[in-house]
Amino acid sequence: MKKFLAVLTVLLFTFTAVTALAAIQWRTCTKCHGTGKCQKCGGTAYVTVWRFVKERDKDGKKHMVKVRRRESCPECQFKGRGKCSNCKGTGRVEVRI
């Protein structure tokens, strides 16, 4: 009787695991279109932004100057890695049915 219950438990566990896996489907990520790269920075993990900075000219007068800077991408899932925030860089998302 104990062997029968053990076998029945194993079969039930196997059936449950197989049906759980069958209920999962993988779809191409709609945010990165399957590339796995962040769309804002293109996978480089940084973006170029323009900032206005106060500077003084030769006469000592203050004025605003437009300066280009590289900053870390605010869209990336992992800061400094350039991976898609929706699929975490895999290019596909899990859909449960």
LOLO-927441 format. One line per field, with one value per residue: z, y, x of N, C-alpha, C, O in turn; residue in three letters; residue number from 1. Coordinates in Angstrom, 3 decimals. Example, Ala and Ser with C-alpha at 12.3 -4.5 7.8 and 13.67 -1.06 7.14 Angstrom:
BEGIN
nup	(7.800,7.080)
nnorth	(-5.690,-2.250)
neast	(13.190,12.850)
caup	(7.800,7.140)
canorth	(-4.500,-1.060)
caeast	(12.300,13.670)
cup	(7.800,7.870)
cnorth	(-3.300,0.030)
ceast	(13.200,12.900)
oup	(8.465,8.039)
onorth	(-3.319,1.138)
oeast	(14.236,13.409)
dopa	(ALA,SER)
vexse	(1,2)
This chain:
BEGIN
nup	(0.000,0.742,-1.271,-3.454,-2.845,-2.872,-5.569,-6.768,-5.756,-6.968,-9.673,-9.679,-8.969,-11.199,-13.266,-12.500,-12.727,-15.484,-16.617,-15.607,-16.948,-19.537,-19.557,-19.898,-22.216,-24.528,-25.784,-28.252,-27.123,-26.916,-26.471,-27.035,-29.385,-29.589,-29.525,-27.082,-26.217,-24.695,-25.811,-25.681,-25.296,-27.063,-26.270,-25.340,-22.795,-22.001,-22.455,-24.508,-23.388,-23.357,-21.504,-19.738,-18.649,-16.317,-17.135,-17.083,-19.096,-20.742,-19.841,-17.387,-17.190,-16.564,-18.331,-20.048,-21.214,-23.636,-23.042,-23.940,-22.542,-21.362,-19.871,-17.575,-18.734,-18.109,-18.615,-18.686,-17.372,-15.740,-14.341,-16.311,-18.068,-20.408,-21.070,-21.961,-20.178,-19.989,-20.766,-19.528,-20.984,-22.406,-24.689,-24.990,-23.544,-20.855,-21.100,-19.394,-19.625)
nnorth	(-1.189,1.235,1.563,1.856,4.297,5.967,5.802,6.780,9.417,10.409,10.251,12.025,14.410,14.684,14.931,17.344,19.119,18.954,19.913,22.489,23.542,23.369,25.360,27.682,30.017,31.368,34.572,36.946,39.814,42.818,45.333,45.542,44.176,41.629,41.890,42.299,44.481,47.709,50.141,52.879,53.636,51.995,49.803,50.607,51.576,54.183,57.563,60.484,63.694,67.084,69.837,72.912,75.100,77.350,79.743,81.825,84.491,86.097,88.712,88.429,88.151,86.392,83.689,81.395,78.211,75.695,72.333,69.146,65.950,62.652,60.370,57.833,55.481,55.986,54.156,51.517,48.172,46.989,49.003,50.537,48.416,48.163,46.619,45.434,46.580,45.281,42.525,41.794,41.544,39.139,38.962,37.808,37.246,35.815,34.235,33.445,31.008)
neast	(0.814,1.986,3.889,2.223,0.928,3.146,3.941,1.636,1.672,4.019,3.265,1.097,2.398,4.112,2.233,1.019,3.190,3.714,1.317,1.391,3.589,2.659,0.798,2.149,3.260,5.585,6.159,7.193,8.849,7.082,8.012,10.798,10.903,12.003,14.774,16.032,17.351,17.463,15.195,15.371,18.077,19.338,20.770,23.210,23.362,23.554,22.446,22.408,22.140,21.001,22.005,21.593,24.039,25.420,27.812,30.766,31.831,34.667,34.498,33.360,30.656,27.658,26.202,24.010,24.933,24.638,25.182,26.390,25.867,26.684,24.564,23.421,21.032,17.606,15.596,16.472,16.425,18.417,20.654,23.052,23.449,21.946,19.714,16.434,13.588,11.192,11.384,13.676,16.018,15.907,14.388,11.953,8.710,6.871,3.783,0.975,-1.513)
caup	(0.000,0.796,-2.600,-4.314,-2.534,-3.331,-7.031,-7.062,-5.447,-8.026,-10.894,-9.496,-9.037,-12.585,-14.033,-12.121,-13.301,-16.936,-16.943,-15.304,-18.046,-20.738,-19.446,-20.128,-23.590,-24.665,-26.902,-28.502,-26.348,-27.752,-26.210,-27.738,-30.612,-29.571,-29.514,-25.711,-25.915,-24.330,-27.011,-25.517,-25.468,-28.097,-25.678,-24.922,-21.371,-21.722,-23.403,-24.615,-23.021,-23.413,-20.266,-19.717,-17.546,-16.181,-17.287,-17.170,-20.242,-20.426,-19.134,-16.081,-17.241,-16.553,-19.375,-20.119,-22.328,-23.846,-22.949,-24.176,-21.545,-21.369,-18.583,-17.606,-19.290,-17.078,-19.026,-18.589,-16.194,-14.927,-14.616,-16.927,-18.868,-21.700,-21.350,-21.979,-18.856,-20.047,-20.847,-18.802,-21.920,-23.050,-25.979,-24.954,-22.291,-20.489,-21.079,-18.754,-20.184)
canorth	(0.000,2.397,1.727,2.366,5.714,6.670,5.884,7.694,10.764,10.784,10.478,13.245,15.524,14.793,15.466,18.743,19.871,18.998,20.819,23.853,23.968,23.502,26.581,28.822,30.212,32.465,35.468,37.952,41.045,43.890,46.580,45.546,43.399,40.430,42.145,42.251,45.740,48.860,50.910,54.286,53.839,51.088,48.790,51.178,51.861,55.613,58.448,61.812,64.725,68.458,70.581,74.297,75.325,78.753,79.976,83.226,84.781,86.833,89.955,88.089,88.093,85.044,83.340,79.966,77.507,74.363,71.351,67.766,65.020,61.257,59.951,56.470,55.411,55.791,53.116,50.167,47.363,46.906,50.243,50.384,47.197,48.345,45.558,45.797,46.503,44.426,41.098,41.652,41.231,37.826,39.109,37.150,37.360,34.637,34.465,32.309,30.779)
caeast	(0.000,2.867,4.480,1.165,0.760,4.347,3.859,0.531,2.152,4.969,2.494,0.329,3.355,4.560,1.107,0.858,4.306,3.551,0.213,1.827,4.463,1.846,0.015,3.036,3.707,6.538,5.875,8.222,8.638,6.554,8.734,12.094,10.699,12.826,16.216,16.526,18.041,16.650,14.882,15.731,19.520,19.842,21.639,24.496,23.190,23.634,21.776,22.988,21.165,21.476,21.750,22.035,24.970,25.839,29.255,31.173,32.682,35.903,34.173,32.818,29.203,27.093,25.252,23.710,25.555,24.073,26.259,25.962,26.410,26.243,24.020,22.905,19.680,16.586,14.657,17.048,16.090,19.629,21.385,24.358,23.582,21.302,18.748,15.020,12.973,10.014,11.748,14.955,17.099,15.773,13.729,10.648,7.972,6.083,2.345,0.271,-2.853)
cup	(0.000,-0.565,-3.558,-4.088,-3.002,-4.848,-7.438,-6.815,-6.526,-9.321,-10.816,-9.589,-10.472,-13.453,-13.748,-12.748,-14.811,-17.321,-16.636,-16.416,-19.330,-20.724,-19.680,-21.599,-23.618,-25.914,-27.054,-27.756,-27.284,-27.571,-26.998,-29.058,-30.727,-29.540,-28.122,-25.293,-25.544,-25.576,-26.893,-25.803,-26.541,-27.568,-25.217,-23.440,-21.015,-22.808,-23.403,-24.340,-23.130,-22.132,-20.461,-18.454,-17.514,-16.292,-17.321,-18.404,-19.803,-19.619,-17.752,-16.036,-17.278,-17.745,-19.420,-21.380,-22.417,-23.925,-23.165,-23.183,-21.810,-19.967,-18.701,-18.008,-18.181,-17.385,-18.765,-17.288,-15.233,-15.280,-15.187,-17.765,-20.228,-22.065,-21.233,-20.594,-18.828,-19.989,-20.137,-19.705,-22.625,-24.435,-26.054,-23.576,-22.092,-20.414,-20.479,-19.293,-19.114)
cnorth	(1.268,2.656,2.327,3.862,6.541,6.855,6.858,9.147,11.268,11.081,11.771,14.476,15.752,15.400,16.955,19.603,20.006,19.941,22.266,24.384,24.164,24.798,27.834,28.864,31.408,33.258,36.447,39.235,42.167,45.213,46.654,44.775,42.228,40.658,42.014,43.519,46.823,49.722,52.379,54.521,52.920,50.033,49.314,51.526,53.327,56.383,59.794,62.823,66.096,69.170,72.024,74.529,76.806,78.831,81.470,83.403,85.597,88.103,89.696,88.029,86.639,84.865,81.817,79.367,76.116,73.354,69.952,66.842,63.612,60.898,58.525,56.493,55.169,54.653,51.706,49.473,47.321,48.113,49.937,49.128,47.288,47.278,46.066,45.610,45.580,42.942,40.790,41.171,39.893,37.914,38.444,37.293,36.124,35.014,33.239,32.220,30.221)
ceast	(0.868,3.505,3.459,0.957,1.955,4.315,2.759,0.936,3.103,4.228,1.689,1.217,3.818,3.462,0.907,1.956,4.149,2.421,0.572,2.720,3.681,1.043,0.850,3.419,4.646,6.179,7.029,7.865,8.176,7.302,10.051,12.042,11.669,14.325,16.817,17.242,17.035,16.427,15.274,17.215,20.121,20.794,22.983,24.517,23.419,22.886,22.486,21.899,21.825,21.067,22.226,22.855,25.343,27.354,29.518,32.054,33.902,35.650,33.592,31.301,28.742,26.155,25.082,24.334,24.929,25.217,25.684,26.658,25.901,25.778,23.512,21.436,18.652,15.618,15.168,16.658,17.265,20.475,22.766,24.535,22.915,20.289,17.320,14.405,11.763,10.381,13.058,16.086,16.982,15.147,12.370,10.025,7.108,4.614,1.688,-1.141,-3.766)
oup	(-0.657,-0.979,-4.368,-5.053,-3.467,-5.353,-8.350,-7.600,-6.952,-9.996,-11.789,-10.211,-10.915,-14.277,-14.667,-13.245,-15.363,-18.277,-17.324,-16.787,-20.130,-21.784,-19.662,-22.162,-22.826,-26.973,-26.097,-27.766,-28.311,-28.422,-27.561,-29.778,-31.824,-29.529,-27.987,-24.153,-26.029,-26.313,-27.905,-26.474,-26.884,-28.336,-24.746,-22.880,-19.834,-23.930,-22.406,-24.988,-23.010,-21.726,-21.243,-17.345,-18.555,-15.634,-17.556,-18.705,-18.605,-18.815,-17.006,-14.963,-17.927,-18.113,-18.897,-22.463,-21.404,-24.760,-22.637,-22.993,-22.400,-18.993,-19.798,-17.660,-17.392,-16.494,-18.635,-16.235,-14.042,-16.406,-14.609,-18.140,-21.134,-23.246,-20.496,-19.920,-17.756,-19.247,-20.142,-19.255,-23.384,-25.265,-27.087,-22.574,-23.050,-19.753,-20.994,-19.400,-19.379)
onorth	(2.253,3.806,3.194,4.615,7.670,7.934,7.664,10.023,12.419,12.064,12.521,15.471,16.896,16.275,17.734,20.695,21.071,20.703,23.176,25.554,25.040,25.284,28.941,27.859,32.340,32.684,36.735,39.676,42.428,46.099,47.698,44.726,41.876,39.689,41.655,43.635,46.836,50.000,53.048,55.489,53.062,49.433,48.540,51.749,53.670,55.904,60.187,62.809,66.235,69.107,72.302,74.203,77.430,78.087,82.273,82.568,85.763,88.516,90.645,87.874,85.785,85.776,81.066,79.948,75.449,73.486,69.619,66.923,63.412,61.095,58.060,57.414,54.238,54.222,50.782,50.106,47.591,48.225,49.173,48.799,46.545,47.052,47.012,44.614,45.140,42.181,39.644,40.479,39.532,37.029,38.513,37.442,35.482,35.984,32.129,33.215,29.958)
oeast	(0.532,3.653,3.785,0.824,1.798,4.624,2.941,0.572,3.009,4.534,1.615,0.844,3.907,3.726,0.652,1.681,4.425,2.565,0.111,2.618,4.012,0.648,0.312,3.853,4.510,5.925,7.748,6.716,8.802,7.227,10.382,13.039,12.103,15.084,17.987,17.692,15.903,17.373,15.485,17.573,21.295,21.545,23.816,25.590,23.473,22.722,23.092,20.852,23.042,19.907,23.135,22.431,25.553,28.081,28.615,32.907,34.133,36.486,33.351,30.717,29.347,25.413,25.906,24.266,24.719,26.112,24.624,27.872,24.839,26.504,23.206,20.697,18.813,14.885,14.364,16.572,17.111,20.961,23.539,25.660,23.292,20.027,17.040,14.663,11.348,9.760,13.508,16.999,17.882,15.356,11.704,10.723,6.678,4.241,1.828,-1.857,-4.940)
dopa	(MET,LYS,LYS,PHE,LEU,ALA,VAL,LEU,THR,VAL,LEU,LEU,PHE,THR,PHE,THR,ALA,VAL,THR,ALA,LEU,ALA,ALA,ILE,GLN,TRP,ARG,THR,CYS,THR,LYS,CYS,HIS,GLY,THR,GLY,LYS,CYS,GLN,LYS,CYS,GLY,GLY,THR,ALA,TYR,VAL,THR,VAL,TRP,ARG,PHE,VAL,LYS,GLU,ARG,ASP,LYS,ASP,GLY,LYS,LYS,HIS,MET,VAL,LYS,VAL,ARG,ARG,ARG,GLU,SER,CYS,PRO,GLU,CYS,GLN,PHE,LYS,GLY,ARG,GLY,LYS,CYS,SER,ASN,CYS,LYS,GLY,THR,GLY,ARG,VAL,GLU,VAL,ARG,ILE)
vexse	(1,2,3,4,5,6,7,8,9,10,11,12,13,14,15,16,17,18,19,20,21,22,23,24,25,26,27,28,29,30,31,32,33,34,35,36,37,38,39,40,41,42,43,44,45,46,47,48,49,50,51,52,53,54,55,56,57,58,59,60,61,62,63,64,65,66,67,68,69,70,71,72,73,74,75,76,77,78,79,80,81,82,83,84,85,86,87,88,89,90,91,92,93,94,95,96,97)
